[in-house]
């Protein structure tokens, strides 16, 4: 049968367990607003009395109290993996949408001062020249309007180049951030693995690691996998970034200017082997796609519009005759750096006639008609801007839908792992009452033992 003093130990184990429950509940309440914190729960189990018997030793089969078997971290791994995937997708679309918005701002269409309006004004200038070929004022105004068109084309290209350069600079900062974060994950892996081997609770360390893993998912679309020893492996594009306490470093290589992008494409690679390109997602994946496809594509399309303008105007202008009898002159050209410029500076050099010594205005009239041509630069530019608008709108809508999905997943994650203060207050009262009851049991047994030890057998002395 059980010892007379066994009840003291039973009550004492309850005191320890209820106090642990109070400590964990207090930790939950203290971190209710801590980012990345996962609520914890004390798992208790009844202690079983010894089942071994001997000739002169018997047991009544009663338990010996309660023990805290674990402090459980209430986090759903499926929801965590889903959350990282959705955050990575959301970061990718949000970054790409922001890039499209910046590009649209550069073109500023539709607007009374944007390129489309400037082209219309220029063709109107050619009409004015055709209507008044003998006057110098319309030709002077035409040269100025054409220079404005050239400046607008150059400004749009410069804006695309600046945005590309800004992305290049930002990628360097992202790369440093990823490498530092990966090392932090590896250090936490080392601490968690050693703590698990020693039987220690590492819930707060795992919270910090999950927060860093989410950051990597947003930056690169990283995925994770846990090992039996508690370590976490992190992957980017299917390749390992972190395994245990070992990390690999990423680097961003390639051209430093948009003009050199075609010959030396930029990309994310592993530092120890630059030949291995990394197919990243998240913010960095969007930035790479913007720098390798979106901006270069738009720059090429804009360059094609400029070529169309230059070639179509020059083809007709070269065959015409100016007021002073000049012929064979190009109206538009390119500077050594590739920018568009107006070659005609003298109004008397503007070709207006098909034959020398006449003012038949046929050349000026033909050039003015380029603005309405189905294959002219205006239609080509409108098609480019229209496609840009469709792509931008589509990306923005996808980003908005993805943001809603991400919020829903986050709500599910928060419902599983977030701290509910009402629930914690209930747990607080539960453990408080349990502690008080265990204290009463301990006091009662102490009183009984006092009676037995100090007052039994005093009669007749």
C-alpha positions as CSV (number, residue, x, y, z in Angstrom):
1,X,0.0,0.0,0.0
2,X,1.0,3.6,-0.5
3,X,3.2,5.5,2.1
4,X,1.6,7.9,4.5
5,X,3.8,10.6,3.1
6,X,2.9,9.7,-0.6
7,X,0.0,12.2,-0.6
8,X,2.5,15.0,0.0
9,X,4.4,14.2,-3.2
10,X,1.1,13.9,-5.1
11,X,0.0,17.4,-4.0
12,X,3.5,18.8,-4.6
13,X,3.5,17.5,-8.2
14,X,0.2,19.3,-8.7
15,X,1.7,22.5,-7.4
16,X,4.6,22.2,-9.8
17,X,2.3,21.5,-12.8
18,X,-0.2,24.2,-12.1
19,X,2.5,26.7,-11.6
20,X,4.1,25.7,-14.9
21,X,0.7,26.2,-16.5
22,X,0.5,29.7,-14.9
23,X,4.0,30.5,-16.2
24,X,3.1,29.4,-19.8
25,X,-0.2,31.3,-19.7
26,X,1.6,34.4,-18.5
27,X,4.1,34.0,-21.3
28,X,1.2,33.8,-23.8
29,X,-0.4,37.0,-22.4
30,X,3.0,38.8,-22.4
31,X,3.5,38.1,-26.0
32,X,0.0,38.6,-27.3
33,X,1.2,41.4,-29.6
34,X,4.7,39.9,-30.4
35,X,5.1,39.4,-34.1
36,X,5.6,35.7,-35.0
37,X,4.9,34.4,-31.5
38,X,3.1,31.1,-31.3
39,X,0.8,30.4,-28.3
40,X,1.9,27.5,-26.1
41,X,0.0,25.0,-24.1
42,X,1.0,22.8,-21.2
43,X,0.4,19.1,-21.7
44,X,-0.1,17.3,-18.4
45,X,-0.3,13.5,-17.8
46,X,-1.0,11.5,-14.7
47,X,2.0,9.8,-13.1
48,X,1.6,6.1,-12.8
49,X,2.6,4.4,-9.6
50,X,5.1,1.6,-9.5
51,X,3.7,-1.7,-10.9
52,X,6.6,-3.8,-9.6
53,X,5.8,-6.1,-6.7
54,X,8.0,-8.2,-4.3
55,X,7.3,-10.6,-1.6
56,X,7.0,-8.0,1.1
57,X,6.1,-5.0,-1.2
58,X,2.7,-4.4,-2.5
59,X,1.1,-1.5,-4.4
60,X,-2.5,-0.3,-4.4
61,X,-2.2,0.8,-8.0
62,X,-2.9,4.5,-7.4
63,X,-1.0,7.1,-9.3
64,X,1.6,9.4,-7.8
65,X,0.4,12.8,-9.1
66,X,0.8,14.7,-12.3
67,X,3.7,15.7,-14.5
68,X,4.1,18.2,-17.3
69,X,4.9,16.0,-20.3
70,X,5.5,18.9,-22.8
71,X,5.0,22.6,-23.5
72,X,3.4,22.3,-26.9
73,X,3.7,25.0,-29.6
74,X,0.3,25.3,-31.2
75,X,1.2,25.8,-34.9
76,X,-0.1,24.0,-37.9
77,X,2.8,23.1,-40.2
78,X,0.5,22.8,-43.2
79,X,-0.8,26.3,-42.7
80,X,2.7,27.6,-42.2
81,X,3.9,26.1,-45.5
82,X,0.8,27.4,-47.2
83,X,1.4,30.8,-45.6
84,X,5.0,31.0,-46.9
85,X,3.9,30.0,-50.4
86,X,1.0,32.6,-50.5
87,X,3.3,35.3,-49.1
88,X,5.9,34.6,-51.7
89,X,3.3,34.8,-54.5
90,X,1.8,37.9,-53.1
91,X,5.3,39.6,-52.8
92,X,6.0,38.7,-56.4
93,X,2.8,40.1,-57.8
94,X,2.9,43.2,-55.6
95,X,6.5,44.0,-56.7
96,X,5.7,43.5,-60.3
97,X,2.5,45.6,-60.1
98,X,4.6,48.4,-58.5
99,X,7.1,48.1,-61.4
100,X,4.3,48.4,-64.0
101,X,2.9,51.4,-62.1
102,X,6.3,53.1,-62.3
103,X,6.6,52.4,-66.0
104,X,3.1,53.7,-66.7
105,X,4.1,56.9,-64.8
106,X,7.1,57.3,-67.1
107,X,4.9,57.2,-70.2
108,X,2.1,59.2,-68.5
109,X,-0.5,58.1,-71.1
110,X,-3.1,59.4,-71.8
111,X,-2.1,63.0,-71.3
112,X,-2.0,66.3,-73.2
113,X,1.8,66.4,-72.7
114,X,2.7,62.8,-73.3
115,X,4.3,61.3,-76.5
116,X,1.0,60.5,-78.2
117,X,-0.2,64.1,-77.9
118,X,3.3,65.4,-79.0
119,X,3.2,63.2,-82.1
120,X,-0.3,64.6,-83.0
121,X,1.0,68.1,-82.6
122,X,4.0,67.3,-84.8
123,X,1.8,65.9,-87.6
124,X,-0.3,69.0,-87.2
125,X,2.8,71.0,-87.7
126,X,3.5,69.3,-91.0
127,X,-0.1,70.1,-92.0
128,X,0.6,73.7,-91.2
129,X,3.7,73.6,-93.4
130,X,1.8,72.0,-96.2
131,X,-0.9,74.7,-96.0
132,X,1.6,77.5,-95.9
133,X,4.8,76.3,-97.5
134,X,6.0,79.8,-98.3
135,X,6.1,80.9,-94.7
136,X,9.1,80.3,-92.4
137,X,7.1,80.5,-89.1
138,X,5.2,77.1,-89.6
139,X,8.6,75.4,-90.5
140,X,10.2,76.9,-87.4
141,X,7.3,75.7,-85.2
142,X,7.6,72.2,-86.8
143,X,11.3,71.9,-85.9
144,X,10.5,72.8,-82.3
145,X,7.5,70.3,-82.2
146,X,9.7,67.6,-83.7
147,X,12.4,68.3,-81.1
148,X,9.8,67.9,-78.4
149,X,8.9,64.5,-79.8
150,X,12.5,63.5,-79.9
151,X,13.0,64.7,-76.3
152,X,9.9,62.7,-75.2
153,X,11.2,59.5,-76.8
154,X,14.6,60.1,-75.1
155,X,13.0,60.9,-71.7
156,X,10.9,57.7,-71.8
157,X,14.0,55.6,-72.6
158,X,15.9,57.4,-69.8
159,X,13.1,56.7,-67.4
160,X,13.2,53.0,-68.2
161,X,17.0,53.0,-67.8
162,X,16.7,54.7,-64.4
163,X,14.1,52.3,-63.2
164,X,16.3,49.4,-64.4
165,X,19.3,50.9,-62.5
166,X,17.3,51.3,-59.4
167,X,16.2,47.7,-59.6
168,X,19.9,46.7,-60.0
169,X,20.9,48.6,-56.9
170,X,17.9,47.3,-54.9
171,X,18.8,43.7,-55.8
172,X,22.3,44.1,-54.3
173,X,20.6,45.1,-51.0
174,X,18.2,42.2,-51.3
175,X,21.1,39.8,-51.8
176,X,22.8,41.0,-48.6
177,X,19.6,40.6,-46.7
178,X,19.1,37.1,-47.9
179,X,22.6,36.0,-47.0
180,X,22.4,37.5,-43.5
181,X,19.0,36.0,-42.9
182,X,20.1,32.6,-44.1
183,X,23.0,32.7,-41.6
184,X,20.6,33.6,-38.8
185,X,18.5,30.6,-39.7
186,X,21.5,28.3,-39.6
187,X,22.5,29.7,-36.2
188,X,19.1,29.1,-34.8
189,X,19.1,25.6,-36.3
190,X,22.3,24.9,-34.4
191,X,20.8,26.1,-31.1
192,X,17.5,24.2,-31.6
193,X,19.2,20.9,-32.5
194,X,21.5,21.1,-29.4
195,X,18.6,22.1,-27.2
196,X,16.4,19.3,-28.5
197,X,19.2,16.8,-27.8
198,X,19.3,18.0,-24.2
199,X,15.5,17.8,-23.8
200,X,15.0,21.6,-23.5
201,X,12.0,23.6,-24.7
202,X,12.9,25.7,-27.8
203,X,9.5,27.1,-28.7
204,X,10.6,30.8,-28.8
205,X,13.7,29.9,-30.9
206,X,11.4,28.1,-33.4
207,X,9.2,31.2,-33.5
208,X,12.2,33.4,-34.4
209,X,13.3,30.9,-37.1
210,X,9.8,30.7,-38.6
211,X,9.7,34.5,-38.8
212,X,13.0,34.5,-40.7
213,X,11.8,31.7,-43.0
214,X,8.7,33.8,-43.8
215,X,11.0,36.7,-44.7
216,X,13.0,34.5,-47.0
217,X,9.8,33.3,-48.6
218,X,8.7,36.9,-49.3
219,X,12.1,37.8,-50.7
220,X,12.8,34.8,-52.8
221,X,9.8,32.5,-52.7
222,X,11.8,30.1,-50.5
223,X,10.3,26.8,-49.2
224,X,11.2,24.9,-46.1
225,X,11.4,21.3,-44.8
226,X,12.0,20.2,-41.2
227,X,14.3,17.4,-40.0
228,X,13.6,14.9,-37.2
229,X,16.3,16.6,-35.1
230,X,14.4,19.9,-35.2
231,X,16.6,21.5,-37.9
232,X,15.0,23.3,-40.9
233,X,16.2,23.2,-44.5
234,X,15.5,26.2,-46.7
235,X,15.3,25.9,-50.5
236,X,15.3,28.5,-53.3
237,X,14.1,27.3,-56.7
238,X,14.6,23.7,-55.6
239,X,18.2,24.3,-54.5
240,X,19.4,24.3,-50.9
241,X,20.1,27.6,-49.2
242,X,20.3,26.4,-45.6
243,X,20.8,22.8,-44.4
244,X,21.4,22.4,-40.7
245,X,24.0,25.0,-39.7
246,X,25.4,25.2,-43.2
247,X,24.5,28.0,-45.6
248,X,25.2,28.9,-49.2
249,X,25.4,32.5,-50.4
250,X,23.6,34.0,-53.3
251,X,24.9,36.8,-55.6
252,X,23.5,39.0,-58.3
253,X,25.5,39.2,-61.5
254,X,25.3,40.7,-64.9
255,X,25.2,44.1,-66.7
256,X,25.2,47.3,-64.8
257,X,23.3,49.2,-67.5
258,X,20.1,48.5,-69.4
259,X,22.0,49.0,-72.7
260,X,24.3,46.0,-71.8
261,X,21.5,43.8,-70.6
262,X,21.1,41.9,-73.9
263,X,24.8,41.0,-74.0
264,X,25.2,40.3,-70.3
265,X,21.9,39.3,-68.8
266,X,21.5,39.9,-65.1
267,X,20.5,37.1,-62.8
268,X,20.5,35.6,-59.3
269,X,23.2,32.9,-58.9
270,X,25.0,30.9,-56.2
271,X,28.2,32.7,-55.2
272,X,30.4,29.6,-55.3
273,X,29.2,28.8,-58.9
274,X,27.9,31.7,-60.9
275,X,26.9,29.3,-63.8
276,X,24.0,28.1,-61.7
277,X,21.1,30.5,-62.1
278,X,18.5,30.6,-59.3
279,X,14.9,30.6,-60.3
280,X,13.7,32.7,-57.4
281,X,10.2,33.9,-56.6
282,X,8.9,36.6,-54.3
283,X,10.2,40.2,-54.5
284,X,13.5,39.3,-56.0
285,X,12.0,37.0,-58.6
286,X,9.7,39.8,-59.7
287,X,12.7,42.2,-59.8
288,X,14.7,39.8,-62.0
289,X,11.8,39.3,-64.4
290,X,11.2,43.1,-64.6
291,X,14.9,43.7,-65.4
292,X,15.3,40.8,-67.9
293,X,12.0,40.9,-69.7
294,X,9.6,43.7,-68.9
295,X,11.8,46.8,-69.1
296,X,14.1,45.5,-71.9
297,X,11.0,44.5,-73.9
298,X,9.4,47.9,-73.5
299,X,12.7,49.6,-74.3
300,X,13.0,47.6,-77.5
301,X,9.4,48.4,-78.4
302,X,10.0,52.1,-77.8
303,X,13.1,51.9,-79.9
304,X,11.1,50.3,-82.6
305,X,8.6,53.2,-82.5
306,X,11.5,55.7,-82.8
307,X,13.0,53.7,-85.7
308,X,9.6,53.7,-87.4
309,X,9.3,57.5,-86.9
310,X,12.8,58.2,-88.2
311,X,12.6,55.9,-91.2
312,X,9.1,56.9,-92.3
313,X,9.8,60.6,-92.1
314,X,13.3,60.5,-93.5
315,X,12.2,58.3,-96.5
316,X,9.8,61.0,-97.7
317,X,11.9,64.0,-96.5
318,X,15.0,62.8,-98.3
319,X,13.2,62.7,-101.6
320,X,11.8,66.3,-101.2
321,X,13.1,69.7,-101.9
322,X,13.3,72.6,-99.4
323,X,12.7,76.2,-100.0
324,X,16.4,76.9,-100.6
325,X,16.6,74.0,-103.1
326,X,18.3,71.4,-100.7
327,X,17.4,67.8,-101.1
328,X,18.5,64.3,-99.9
329,X,18.5,65.5,-96.2
330,X,17.4,63.4,-93.3
331,X,15.0,65.1,-90.9
332,X,15.5,62.8,-87.9
333,X,18.7,61.0,-86.7
334,X,20.4,59.4,-83.8
335,X,23.2,60.7,-81.6
336,X,26.2,58.5,-80.8
337,X,24.5,57.4,-77.6
338,X,21.4,56.2,-79.5
339,X,19.1,59.1,-78.5
340,X,16.8,60.6,-81.1
341,X,17.5,64.1,-82.5
342,X,16.2,66.5,-85.1
343,X,18.9,67.0,-87.8
344,X,17.3,70.0,-89.5
345,X,17.9,73.2,-87.6
346,X,17.3,75.7,-90.4
347,X,13.7,76.2,-91.3
348,X,14.7,76.8,-95.0
349,X,16.1,73.2,-95.0
350,X,12.7,71.6,-94.3
351,X,11.6,69.7,-97.4
352,X,8.1,70.6,-98.6
353,X,8.0,70.0,-102.4
354,X,8.5,67.1,-104.7
355,X,10.3,69.2,-107.3
356,X,12.9,71.8,-107.0
357,X,12.0,75.5,-107.2
358,X,8.3,74.9,-106.5
359,X,6.1,75.0,-103.4
360,X,3.7,72.2,-104.3
361,X,3.6,71.1,-100.6
362,X,3.2,67.4,-101.7
363,X,6.1,66.2,-99.5
364,X,5.0,68.0,-96.4
365,X,1.4,66.7,-97.0
366,X,2.7,63.2,-97.4
367,X,4.7,63.3,-94.2
368,X,1.7,64.7,-92.3
369,X,-0.3,61.6,-93.5
370,X,2.2,59.3,-91.7
371,X,0.3,60.1,-88.5
372,X,-2.8,58.3,-89.8
373,X,-1.0,55.3,-91.4
374,X,-1.9,51.9,-90.2
375,X,1.7,50.9,-89.9
376,X,2.9,54.3,-88.8
377,X,4.7,55.2,-85.5
378,X,1.5,56.5,-83.9
379,X,-0.4,53.2,-84.2
380,X,2.7,51.2,-83.2
381,X,3.1,53.4,-80.1
382,X,-0.6,53.1,-79.2
383,X,-0.4,49.4,-79.5
384,X,2.6,49.3,-77.2
385,X,0.9,51.5,-74.6
386,X,-2.3,49.5,-74.8
387,X,-0.4,46.2,-74.2
388,X,1.4,47.9,-71.3
389,X,-1.9,48.9,-69.8
390,X,-3.4,45.4,-70.2
391,X,-0.4,43.8,-68.6
392,X,-0.4,46.3,-65.8
393,X,-4.1,45.9,-65.1
394,X,-3.9,42.2,-65.2
395,X,-1.0,42.1,-62.8
396,X,-2.7,44.5,-60.5
397,X,-5.9,42.4,-60.4
398,X,-3.9,39.3,-59.8
399,X,-2.0,41.0,-57.0
400,X,-5.3,42.2,-55.4
401,X,-6.8,38.6,-55.6
402,X,-3.6,37.1,-54.2
403,X,-3.6,39.7,-51.3
404,X,-7.1,38.5,-50.3
405,X,-6.0,34.9,-50.4
406,X,-2.9,35.7,-48.4
407,X,-5.1,37.5,-45.8
408,X,-7.4,34.5,-45.5
409,X,-4.5,32.1,-45.0
410,X,-3.0,34.5,-42.4
411,X,-6.3,34.6,-40.6
412,X,-6.3,30.8,-40.5
413,X,-2.7,30.8,-39.2
414,X,-3.6,33.4,-36.6
415,X,-6.6,31.4,-35.5
416,X,-4.4,28.4,-34.9
417,X,-1.3,30.0,-33.4
418,X,-2.3,33.5,-32.3
419,X,-3.0,34.4,-28.6
420,X,-6.6,34.8,-27.6
421,X,-6.6,36.9,-24.4
422,X,-10.1,35.7,-23.4
423,X,-9.0,32.1,-23.6
424,X,-5.8,32.8,-21.7
425,X,-7.7,34.5,-18.9
426,X,-9.8,31.4,-18.6
427,X,-6.7,29.2,-18.5
428,X,-5.3,31.6,-15.9
429,X,-8.3,31.0,-13.6
430,X,-8.2,27.3,-14.2
431,X,-4.5,27.0,-13.2
432,X,-5.1,29.3,-10.2
433,X,-7.9,27.2,-8.9
434,X,-5.8,24.1,-9.4
435,X,-2.9,25.5,-7.5
436,X,-5.2,26.6,-4.7
437,X,-6.8,23.1,-4.5
438,X,-3.4,21.4,-4.5
439,X,-2.3,23.8,-1.7
440,X,-5.3,22.8,0.3
441,X,-4.6,19.1,-0.2
442,X,-1.0,19.7,1.0
443,X,-2.2,21.6,4.0
444,X,-4.7,18.9,4.9
445,X,-2.2,16.0,4.6
446,X,0.3,18.1,6.7
447,X,-2.4,18.5,9.4
448,X,-3.1,14.8,9.4
449,X,0.5,13.9,9.7
450,X,0.9,16.4,12.5
451,X,-1.9,14.7,14.4
452,X,-0.4,11.3,13.8
453,X,3.2,12.2,14.7
454,X,2.8,14.7,17.5
455,X,-0.5,13.7,19.2
456,X,-1.1,10.0,18.8
457,X,-0.1,7.8,21.8
458,X,-0.1,10.5,24.4
459,X,-2.9,9.1,26.5
460,X,-1.6,7.5,29.8
461,X,1.7,9.2,29.9
